[in-house]
Amino acid sequence: MVKTTSPRKPKTSTRLRPDAAKASSGSGGASAKTAAMPRVPKMPKSIQAVIDAAQDKKATGVVVLDLKKAGAFTDYFVICSGANPRQVQAIADSIEGALKGQKQRPSLVEGYARAEWVLLDYFDFVVHVFSKHAREFYALDRLWGSAVRHELPDQD
């Protein structure tokens, strides 16, 4: 009996890579599907605007939770962190400004003055901007285990 070996398929990651679109389909057995992976799969314009605005202000740990199938009160959570109170406020201001350009205003803003956990409620999605300490303490990311999770890489 002859034993045959097949080439191993590369492991796929749930973490989104900004360089995935640059990868060629002929290198290392990567499939065309992996090579053409978008930065954030099929996100509404408003969610993409939130991501871009947060990353423009150097937010870290940007995560989008798709809650549509989780039976939540909103469709998406966008969660990110700032290093200090000024940065947390700057991220929140940047997000509000970006969405104001799309004629969207939050129905509720909480926590801006303390800048430990700023919540921006836009009905269809909720943005949470945390300080690093508050994000670790509340662990909001882990509370929605049934949600589809999209992690974005930190910008340099």
C-alpha positions as CSV (number, residue, x, y, z in Angstrom):
1,M,0.0,0.0,0.0
2,V,1.4,3.4,-1.0
3,K,1.0,6.2,1.4
4,T,0.3,9.6,-0.3
5,T,0.6,13.0,1.4
6,S,-1.4,16.0,0.4
7,P,-0.2,19.6,0.9
8,R,-1.4,21.1,4.1
9,K,-3.9,23.9,3.9
10,P,-2.9,27.0,5.7
11,K,-4.7,27.8,9.0
12,T,-7.3,30.5,8.6
13,S,-7.5,33.2,11.3
14,T,-10.5,35.0,12.6
15,R,-8.4,38.1,12.9
16,L,-8.7,40.3,9.9
17,R,-5.4,41.2,8.2
18,P,-5.0,44.5,6.3
19,D,-2.3,42.8,4.1
20,A,-4.6,39.9,3.0
21,A,-5.8,41.7,-0.1
22,K,-2.1,42.0,-1.2
23,A,-1.4,38.3,-0.9
24,S,-1.2,36.4,-4.2
25,S,-3.3,33.3,-4.6
26,G,-0.2,31.3,-5.9
27,S,1.9,31.7,-2.8
28,G,2.0,28.8,-0.3
29,G,-1.2,27.2,-1.4
30,A,-3.4,30.1,-0.2
31,S,-6.8,30.1,-1.8
32,A,-8.2,33.0,-3.8
33,K,-10.9,33.4,-1.2
34,T,-8.3,34.0,1.5
35,A,-6.3,36.4,-0.7
36,A,-9.3,38.5,-1.4
37,M,-10.4,38.9,2.2
38,P,-11.9,42.4,2.7
39,R,-10.8,44.6,5.6
40,V,-14.3,44.3,7.3
41,P,-16.7,41.9,5.6
42,K,-20.0,43.6,4.5
43,M,-20.3,46.3,7.1
44,P,-22.8,49.1,6.7
45,K,-21.4,52.5,5.7
46,S,-22.0,53.9,9.2
47,I,-20.1,51.1,10.9
48,Q,-17.2,51.5,8.5
49,A,-17.3,55.3,9.2
50,V,-17.1,54.5,13.0
51,I,-14.1,52.1,12.4
52,D,-12.3,54.6,10.3
53,A,-12.9,57.5,12.7
54,A,-11.7,55.4,15.7
55,Q,-8.6,54.2,13.9
56,D,-7.8,57.8,12.7
57,K,-7.5,58.7,16.4
58,K,-5.3,55.6,17.1
59,A,-8.0,53.6,19.0
60,T,-6.7,50.1,20.0
61,G,-8.5,46.8,20.1
62,V,-11.2,47.7,17.7
63,V,-13.8,45.0,17.6
64,V,-17.2,44.8,15.8
65,L,-19.8,42.5,17.3
66,D,-22.6,41.5,14.9
67,L,-25.6,41.0,17.2
68,K,-28.3,40.5,14.6
69,K,-28.5,36.8,15.2
70,A,-27.9,37.1,19.0
71,G,-31.3,38.5,19.7
72,A,-30.0,41.8,21.0
73,F,-31.6,45.3,21.2
74,T,-29.2,46.6,18.5
75,D,-27.5,45.2,15.4
76,Y,-23.9,46.0,16.1
77,F,-21.5,46.9,19.0
78,V,-18.3,48.7,18.0
79,I,-15.9,48.4,20.9
80,C,-12.5,50.2,21.1
81,S,-10.0,51.6,23.6
82,G,-8.0,54.7,24.2
83,A,-4.9,55.1,26.3
84,N,-6.0,58.0,28.4
85,P,-9.1,60.2,29.0
86,R,-8.1,62.7,26.4
87,Q,-7.8,60.0,23.7
88,V,-11.0,58.4,24.8
89,Q,-12.8,61.7,24.3
90,A,-11.0,62.4,21.0
91,I,-12.1,59.0,19.7
92,A,-15.7,59.7,20.7
93,D,-15.6,63.2,19.1
94,S,-14.1,61.8,15.9
95,I,-16.8,59.2,15.6
96,E,-19.6,61.7,16.3
97,G,-18.1,64.0,13.6
98,A,-17.8,61.3,11.0
99,L,-21.4,60.3,11.5
100,K,-22.6,63.8,11.6
101,G,-21.3,64.0,8.0
102,Q,-23.8,61.2,7.2
103,K,-26.6,63.1,9.0
104,Q,-26.6,60.7,12.0
105,R,-26.6,61.9,15.5
106,P,-26.5,59.7,18.7
107,S,-29.7,59.4,20.6
108,L,-27.7,59.1,23.8
109,V,-24.1,59.9,24.8
110,E,-23.0,58.7,28.3
111,G,-19.8,58.9,30.2
112,Y,-18.1,61.6,28.1
113,A,-17.1,63.7,31.1
114,R,-15.3,60.9,33.0
115,A,-14.0,59.4,29.8
116,E,-13.6,55.9,31.3
117,W,-16.4,54.4,29.2
118,V,-18.1,56.6,26.6
119,L,-21.3,55.1,25.1
120,L,-22.7,56.5,21.8
121,D,-26.1,55.0,21.0
122,Y,-27.3,55.3,17.4
123,F,-30.2,52.8,17.7
124,D,-29.0,50.4,15.0
125,F,-25.6,50.2,16.6
126,V,-23.9,51.2,19.8
127,V,-20.3,52.4,20.1
128,H,-18.3,51.8,23.3
129,V,-15.1,53.7,23.8
130,F,-13.2,52.4,26.9
131,S,-10.1,53.3,28.8
132,K,-7.9,50.2,28.9
133,H,-8.6,49.6,32.6
134,A,-12.4,49.9,32.2
135,R,-12.4,47.6,29.2
136,E,-10.6,44.9,31.1
137,F,-12.8,45.4,34.1
138,Y,-16.2,45.2,32.3
139,A,-15.1,42.7,29.7
140,L,-18.0,43.7,27.4
141,D,-16.4,41.8,24.6
142,R,-17.0,38.4,26.3
143,L,-20.6,39.1,27.4
144,W,-21.9,38.6,23.9
145,G,-20.4,35.2,23.2
146,S,-23.1,34.3,20.6
147,A,-22.3,37.4,18.5
148,V,-20.2,37.2,15.3
149,R,-16.9,38.9,16.2
150,H,-14.7,40.9,13.8
151,E,-11.4,42.0,15.2
152,L,-9.5,44.7,13.4
153,P,-5.7,45.1,13.6
154,D,-4.4,48.1,15.4
155,Q,-3.1,50.9,13.1
156,D,0.5,51.9,13.3
